[in-house]
Amino acid sequence: MNVIETNNLTKYYGKIKGVEDLTLSVKKGEIFGFLGPNGAGKTTTIRTLLGYLTPTRGSATIFGRNIEDDIVEIKREVAYIPGDLNIYSHMTGKEFLNYFAALRNREMTLLNELLVIFDVPLDRKLKGYSKGMKQKIGIIQAFMDDPEMVIMDEPTSGLDPLLQQKFYDFLIKQKKRGKTMFLSSHILGEVDRVCDRVGIIRDGNLIALEDVETLKSKRGKKIRLKIKEKPETFAGPKDMKVKDGWIEFIAINDIDSWIKKFSKYTIQDLVISDFSLEDIFIHYYED
């Protein structure tokens, strides 16, 4: 079952393109990574899916319901962590969570677990919260009533590395329970660590949609080589680069032939590694 389906979804701000002809699907029970730099169209896509923006053309459904006709019903099952979280600063943390609990009128089955993971001072006014504390309470309010899907826009912004890891562990646990998560991020390691599939968006257009491991395997191996001879004497591929004495290039399904070529030189150091999601991202965006 596909939880999200878009068909040529497009949003323009006047003549300015936000997102164009976006066609993708998100499967039930997966963590889908939506990857791109700031300004690529990630937030526009999310806000259109959630009904905060009206599509210029195209269509989208969530849980089989059209986002333009059934957004109220959709939001009963979808939680949201915005990238720029504006919270009611006059409330305490407890009042804030109670307010959203009253709006949803559902049992807060995950609240206690979340408060253990994301410890926040519930009796303190939100205006006194740090950025990290605000992000934590935003995560708590999104997950506390155990929604079927959570859409997240840069959810780990402001969290320290230890808390980020706890958050990733929590996401994986929810995925095992059959929950669906749509994770928008520009943090490559974040997507690589927890996502099943990834869509890469550039300038409002989707340029890749793959399983994370499949996407990485397509790019072959990254080779870094240091030789005693001058680097310029090495007959590498056209896109070979030389940086700080290291020869760097990508080899796709021809590692053996390159190893044979290395034998003609005096090897000082050699590193052969899998292409990471970061390498793929740079490959798509470097031009």
C-alpha positions in Angstrom: 0.0 0.0 0.0 1.2 3.5 -0.9 0.6 6.0 1.8 1.6 9.0 -0.3 1.2 9.3 -4.0 1.9 12.4 -6.1 1.3 12.8 -9.8 3.0 15.8 -11.5 2.6 17.8 -8.4 3.6 21.4 -9.1 3.7 24.6 -7.1 4.7 28.0 -8.4 4.9 31.2 -6.5 3.9 33.5 -9.3 6.7 32.8 -11.9 9.0 31.4 -9.3 9.2 27.6 -9.2 8.8 25.8 -5.9 8.4 22.3 -7.1 7.5 21.0 -10.6 6.1 17.7 -11.9 6.9 15.8 -8.8 5.8 12.1 -9.1 6.6 9.7 -6.3 5.1 7.3 -3.9 5.8 6.5 -0.2 5.1 2.9 0.9 3.4 2.0 4.2 5.9 1.2 6.9 9.0 2.8 5.3 11.2 5.8 6.2 11.4 7.8 3.0 14.2 10.3 2.8 13.6 13.5 0.8 17.0 15.0 0.2 18.2 18.3 -1.2 19.9 21.5 -0.2 18.1 24.5 1.2 15.9 26.0 -1.4 15.6 22.9 -3.5 11.8 22.6 -2.9 11.6 20.2 0.1 9.5 22.5 2.3 7.3 23.6 -0.6 6.5 19.9 -1.3 5.7 19.2 2.4 3.5 22.3 2.8 1.6 21.4 -0.4 1.0 17.9 0.8 -0.3 19.1 4.1 -2.7 21.6 2.6 -0.9 24.8 3.6 -0.3 25.6 -0.1 -2.6 25.0 -3.0 -1.0 23.1 -6.0 -0.6 25.0 -9.2 -1.3 21.7 -11.0 -1.0 18.0 -10.5 -2.4 16.0 -7.7 -1.5 14.0 -4.6 -3.2 11.6 -2.2 -2.4 10.6 1.4 -4.0 7.3 2.6 -5.9 7.3 -0.7 -7.5 10.7 0.0 -7.0 13.7 -2.2 -5.1 16.5 -0.5 -7.3 19.2 -1.8 -10.7 17.6 -0.9 -9.9 15.6 2.3 -7.1 17.4 4.1 -9.1 17.5 7.4 -9.5 13.7 7.4 -5.8 13.3 6.3 -4.6 15.3 9.2 -6.3 13.0 11.7 -3.7 10.4 10.9 -0.7 12.6 10.0 1.6 14.4 12.4 4.0 17.1 11.3 7.4 18.5 12.6 8.0 21.8 10.7 11.5 23.0 9.9 10.9 26.3 11.5 8.9 25.5 14.6 6.9 28.4 16.0 5.6 27.5 19.4 3.3 29.4 21.9 6.0 31.1 24.1 3.5 32.1 26.8 2.8 28.4 27.6 4.7 26.0 29.7 5.9 22.7 28.1 3.1 20.9 29.9 0.4 23.3 28.8 1.7 23.1 25.2 1.5 19.3 25.1 -1.9 19.3 26.9 -3.2 21.8 24.3 -2.3 19.5 21.4 -3.6 16.5 23.2 -7.0 18.2 23.6 -7.1 19.1 19.9 -6.5 15.5 18.9 -8.8 13.9 21.4 -6.8 10.7 21.3 -4.9 8.7 23.9 -1.3 9.9 24.2 0.1 6.4 24.2 3.7 7.3 23.4 4.0 10.4 25.6 5.7 8.8 28.6 8.2 7.0 26.4 9.0 10.2 24.5 9.4 12.2 27.7 12.1 9.7 28.9 14.0 10.0 25.6 13.6 13.7 25.0 13.7 15.1 28.5 12.3 18.7 28.6 11.5 21.0 31.6 7.7 20.8 31.4 7.1 23.4 34.0 9.2 26.1 32.3 7.7 28.7 29.9 8.5 27.9 26.2 10.0 31.3 25.8 12.8 30.2 28.0 13.5 27.0 25.9 16.7 26.7 23.9 16.5 25.8 20.2 17.3 22.2 21.1 14.5 22.1 23.7 12.0 23.5 21.3 12.9 20.9 18.7 12.5 18.1 21.3 9.1 19.3 22.4 8.1 19.5 18.7 9.1 15.9 18.2 7.2 14.9 21.3 4.0 16.6 20.2 4.2 14.9 16.8 4.6 11.4 18.0 2.8 11.3 21.3 -0.6 10.1 20.0 1.0 7.4 17.9 0.0 8.7 14.4 0.1 6.4 11.4 2.5 8.8 9.6 4.8 11.6 10.6 6.1 14.1 8.1 9.3 15.8 9.3 11.1 18.8 7.9 14.7 18.9 9.2 13.7 17.3 12.5 17.1 17.0 14.1 18.0 20.7 13.8 19.3 21.9 17.1 19.7 18.4 18.6 23.1 17.2 19.9 24.7 14.1 18.3 23.8 11.8 21.2 20.1 12.9 21.1 20.1 12.6 17.3 21.1 8.9 17.7 18.3 8.3 20.2 15.9 9.9 17.7 17.1 7.6 14.9 16.7 4.6 17.2 13.2 5.7 18.0 12.3 6.1 14.3 13.6 2.6 13.5 11.5 1.3 16.3 8.4 3.0 15.0 9.1 1.6 11.5 9.2 -1.9 12.9 5.7 -1.2 14.3 4.5 -0.5 10.7 4.5 3.3 11.0 5.4 5.5 8.0 7.8 8.5 8.1 8.6 11.1 5.5 11.9 12.7 6.4 13.1 15.8 4.6 16.7 16.6 5.3 19.9 18.0 3.9 22.0 16.0 6.4 23.3 13.2 4.2 24.4 10.9 7.1 20.9 11.1 8.6 19.2 9.9 5.5 21.9 7.2 4.9 21.4 5.9 8.5 17.7 5.5 8.8 16.0 5.7 5.4 14.8 2.8 3.2 14.4 4.9 0.0 15.5 8.4 -0.9 14.3 11.0 -3.4 16.8 13.7 -4.4 15.3 17.0 -5.4 17.2 19.8 -7.2 15.8 23.2 -8.2 12.3 21.9 -7.6 12.7 18.8 -9.8 13.1 15.2 -8.7 16.4 13.8 -10.1 16.7 10.4 -8.4 14.3 8.0 -6.6 15.9 4.8 -5.4 16.5 2.4 -2.5 19.3 3.8 -0.5 21.6 0.8 -1.1 20.7 0.5 -4.8 21.5 4.2 -5.3 24.9 3.8 -3.6 25.7 0.7 -5.5 25.1 2.4 -8.9 28.1 4.7 -8.4 30.7 2.0 -8.0 33.9 2.5 -5.9 35.7 5.7 -4.9 39.5 5.3 -5.3 42.1 7.5 -3.6 45.7 6.7 -4.7 49.1 8.2 -3.8 52.1 7.3 -5.9 55.8 8.0 -5.7 55.8 9.3 -9.3 54.2 12.6 -10.3 50.4 12.3 -10.1 50.2 13.8 -13.7 51.9 10.7 -15.0 49.0 8.4 -13.9 46.7 7.6 -16.8 43.3 7.9 -15.0 39.8 8.6 -16.3 38.8 12.1 -17.6 37.1 13.1 -14.4 40.2 12.2 -12.3 41.2 14.8 -9.7 44.5 15.5 -7.9 44.2 17.0 -4.4 47.1 17.3 -1.9 49.1 14.7 -3.8 46.2 12.2 -3.8 44.7 10.9 -7.1 40.9 10.6 -6.8 38.5 9.0 -9.2 35.4 6.8 -9.5 35.6 3.2 -10.8 32.4 1.5 -12.0 32.6 -2.3 -12.3 36.2 -2.3 -13.5 38.2 -2.5 -10.3 40.4 -5.4 -11.6 41.6 -3.4 -14.6 42.6 -0.5 -12.4 44.5 -2.7 -10.0 46.5 -4.0 -13.0 47.3 -0.4 -14.0 48.4 0.4 -10.4 51.2 -2.2 -10.8 53.0 0.1 -13.1 53.5 2.7 -10.4 55.1 2.8 -7.0 52.1 2.8 -4.6 52.5 4.8 -1.4 48.9 4.6 -0.3 45.7 3.3 -1.6 42.1 3.6 -0.4 39.2 1.9 -2.1 35.8 2.6 -0.6 32.1 2.3 -1.4 30.4 5.3 -2.8 28.5 6.9 0.1 25.2 8.8 -0.2 27.3 12.0 0.3 29.4 11.2 -2.7 26.2 10.6 -4.8 24.8 13.9 -3.6 27.9 15.8 -4.5 28.0 14.0 -7.9 24.4 15.3 -8.7 25.0 18.8 -7.4 28.6 19.7 -8.3 27.7 21.1 -11.7 
